[in-house]
């Protein structure tokens, strides 16, 4: 069956190329190690030692971040100001309380400040940039889909110097688009804008809830970047599970 999409510039229908492959990547903890700024922030404020279970605490922080963000209406609704700052403090308080560290509001604010302060000191995972560049050279549609506020996420993308590889029009930030993963509308929006079809779209991401669940339900092919060895959280089935960019490159290229 031939599918069509409306060209927003010309106002006419364009035929969608059924052969066009689209490769899309999550940002946080998929393109770069998101644990690094978390670890630095916890060390700076809580003064814990090497034995502290940073990875487990990090997962709980991301859990509360998603939960509290959803309660506030998602990244598109939060914007900036008090609700956003309170959410960012609370996620640290709730997560670390599970590890017997009680943070005052002042400590949580200091931890958030330290976290943001080093979040843009980004070093991409080995092989990530090379893979993206190779997919672009091969003529595929390549893009990013990430949850968060526009300015915050775009600062990370710029820190990784990805504008030269991925067109800004293919950088989809939930706070700008209006829907947070795993909402299927953000994946449908990406297909519409890029002229790709769900059946020919691949998504690489680390988050089970946001990336695996969201992309599977959108009808995309899902590559779960499970580099932290976490357990599935539902009955959804990623098409591929990998632990390194060497594996991802072997699969996609």
C-alpha positions, -999 to +999 in steps of 0.1 A: +000+000+000+013+034-009+014+059+019+015+097+016+023+126+039+015+163+037+045+185+028+042+214+052+061+238+029+042+231-004+009+220+010+008+190-013+009+153-007+043+136-011+047+099-015+065+082+014+095+061+003+089+026+016+126+019+012+138+048+033+153+035+066+153+057+096+177+053+126+169+073+157+188+075+190+179+084+226+204+108+242+208+104+280+227+072+288+225+061+252+249+084+234+269+093+265+273+079+301+246+097+321+259+080+353+290+102+354+274+135+363+251+118+388+281+102+405+300+135+407+270+152+422+264+126+448+301+125+458+302+163+461+272+167+484+267+134+502+304+125+507+298+088+501+327+065+493+335+041+464+313+013+480+281+033+474+258+016+448+259+045+424+243+026+395+214+014+415+208+049+429+210+064+395+183+041+382+160+051+411+167+088+403+157+083+367+126+064+379+115+093+401+125+118+374+101+102+349+074+097+375+074+133+388+077+147+353+046+127+343+027+140+373+035+176+362+023+170+327+056+160+310+085+181+299+065+202+276+042+214+304+068+219+331+089+246+314+110+264+340+105+278+374+094+264+408+076+232+397+106+222+376+132+230+404+110+212+430+108+181+408+146+181+403+152+183+440+126+157+449+140+131+426+173+132+444+157+132+478+134+102+470+161+082+453+188+086+479+163+080+508+161+044+495+198+041+503+196+056+538+207+091+527+183+118+539+188+151+520+175+184+532+160+207+505+192+227+506+214+196+500+191+184+473+193+218+456+231+217+459+232+182+444+210+193+415+233+223+409+263+200+409+246+176+386+237+203+361+271+218+364+288+188+350+261+175+327+275+192+297+310+178+302+300+150+278+321+122+264+302+100+240+303+062+243+331+047+222+318+041+187+287+062+189+298+092+168+314+069+142+282+048+139+260+079+134+284+093+108+284+060+089+246+058+089+245+094+076+271+087+049+250+057+038+221+081+030+197+070+058+175+093+079+193+097+112+178+115+142+175+120+180+144+116+202+149+126+238+128+135+268+134+168+286+131+206+282+142+221+250+172+242+261+185+216+285+186+188+260+198+210+232+228+221+253+237+184+256+234+178+219+256+209+212+281+197+237+284+165+217+288+186+185+261+166+167+246+195+147+272+188+120+259+152+117+222+154+124+201+182+110+183+202+138+150+193+121+157+157+130+165+165+167+132+158+186+130+170+222+098+162+241+096+196+257+095+212+223+074+186+205+048+184+232+048+146+240+071+127+262+082+091+255+067+066+258+037+084+243+032+070+208+024+104+194+060+115+196+071+085+174+042+092+150+053+128+148+089+118+140+077+095+112+056+123+098+083+150+099+111+127+085+090+109+059+097+075+074+074+046+081+072+028+115+081-005+098+114+010+085+123+029+117+149+017+142+152+031+177+182+027+199+177+035+236+185+024+271+153+031+290+129+002+292+098+024+299+106+053+276+125+037+248+116+000+246+079+003+255+074+035+235+090+023+203+076-012+204+041+001+208+047+026+179+056-004+156+093+004+154+122-020+155+138-016+189+175-020+198+177-020+236+210-006+246+211-025+279+247-016+288+239-016+325+224-051+326+190-042+339+160-065+339+129-060+316+100-043+334+071-056+313+061-081+287+073-060+258+099-076+236+128-055+221+139-069+188+175-068+198+194-064+230+230-051+229+256-039+254+281-019+233+283+003+202+304-024+185+273-047+187+250-019+176+272-011+146+274-048+136+236-050+137+227-017+119+255-016+093 
